[in-house]
Amino acid sequence: MNPAPARAGDDGALPPAFAELERVLGEEAHALRKLDREGIERAAEQKAKLCDELAAARSQLKPAQRAGLERIRKAALRNHMLLAHARDSVRQVLGTASGRPASPVLGGLRLDLRG
């Protein structure tokens, strides 16, 4: 499990917009694992609404918040991989159901395993 986000008063506390993004990414991961289309769309809408707040909050970031930002980056990358896997799984099921040959599982997606 991910460690809890930093608390207010902590040197590593994230600005509220980043803390909210971390919460939304957690909900998105849950929706992706359940293949909950409505939950995935809700998370996408929430992330889109946060864009301006995140851009404004960038100026508040400090080096002590690096661990929290790294947690968010890793959660976003995990969700990206979950989404790509879900997309490819649905393609494969639809291809099989329609009698078309199955496409490659990763569908041409390139993976950067260096981190």
C-alpha positions in Angstrom: 0.0 0.0 0.0 1.0 3.6 -0.5 2.1 5.5 2.6 -0.4 8.1 3.8 0.0 11.6 2.3 1.9 14.1 4.4 -0.1 15.9 7.0 -0.5 19.7 7.4 2.4 21.1 9.5 4.8 18.6 8.1 7.7 19.9 6.1 6.7 17.5 3.3 3.0 18.4 3.3 1.8 18.7 -0.3 -0.3 21.7 -1.4 -4.0 20.8 -1.3 -4.3 20.4 -5.0 -1.6 17.8 -5.1 -3.1 16.0 -2.1 -6.4 15.9 -3.9 -4.7 14.6 -7.0 -3.2 11.8 -4.9 -6.7 10.9 -3.6 -8.2 11.0 -7.1 -5.4 8.7 -8.4 -6.2 6.2 -5.6 -9.9 6.2 -6.6 -9.0 5.9 -10.3 -6.8 2.8 -9.5 -9.7 1.2 -7.7 -12.0 1.9 -10.6 -9.5 0.6 -13.1 -9.1 -2.7 -11.2 -12.9 -3.1 -11.2 -13.2 -2.0 -14.8 -15.7 0.5 -13.5 -16.2 2.8 -16.5 -18.2 5.4 -14.6 -15.5 5.5 -11.9 -12.8 5.9 -14.5 -14.7 8.7 -16.2 -15.3 10.5 -12.9 -11.6 10.3 -12.0 -10.7 11.8 -15.5 -13.2 14.6 -14.9 -11.8 15.3 -11.5 -8.2 15.3 -12.8 -9.2 17.7 -15.6 -10.7 20.1 -13.0 -7.5 20.0 -11.0 -5.3 21.1 -13.8 -5.4 24.9 -13.2 -5.0 24.4 -9.4 -2.0 22.1 -9.9 -0.4 24.6 -12.2 -0.9 27.4 -9.7 0.4 25.2 -6.8 3.6 24.4 -8.5 5.1 27.6 -7.2 4.5 26.4 -3.6 6.5 23.2 -4.0 9.6 22.7 -1.9 12.4 20.2 -2.0 11.0 18.5 1.2 7.9 17.6 -0.8 9.8 15.4 -3.3 8.8 12.1 -1.7 5.1 13.1 -1.9 5.5 14.1 -5.5 7.3 10.9 -6.3 4.4 8.9 -4.8 2.0 10.8 -7.0 4.2 10.2 -10.1 4.3 6.4 -9.4 0.6 6.2 -8.8 0.0 8.0 -12.1 2.3 5.6 -13.9 0.6 2.5 -12.3 -2.8 3.9 -13.4 -1.4 4.4 -16.9 -0.3 0.8 -17.0 -3.7 -0.5 -15.6 -5.5 1.6 -18.2 -3.4 0.2 -21.1 -3.9 -3.3 -19.8 -7.7 -2.8 -19.5 -7.9 -1.3 -23.0 -5.9 -4.2 -24.5 -8.0 -6.8 -22.6 -11.2 -5.3 -23.9 -9.8 -5.2 -27.5 -8.9 -8.8 -27.2 -12.3 -9.9 -25.9 -14.1 -7.9 -28.6 -11.8 -9.4 -31.2 -12.5 -12.9 -30.0 -16.3 -12.3 -29.8 -16.4 -10.9 -33.3 -14.3 -13.7 -34.8 -11.4 -11.4 -35.7 -7.9 -12.6 -34.9 -6.7 -11.3 -31.5 -4.4 -8.3 -31.7 -1.1 -8.2 -29.8 -1.7 -7.9 -26.1 0.2 -4.6 -25.8 -1.1 -3.2 -29.1 2.1 -1.5 -29.9 2.5 0.2 -26.6 6.2 0.9 -25.6 7.2 0.4 -22.1 10.1 2.2 -20.4 11.3 -0.1 -17.7 14.1 2.2 -16.6 11.8 4.1 -14.3 
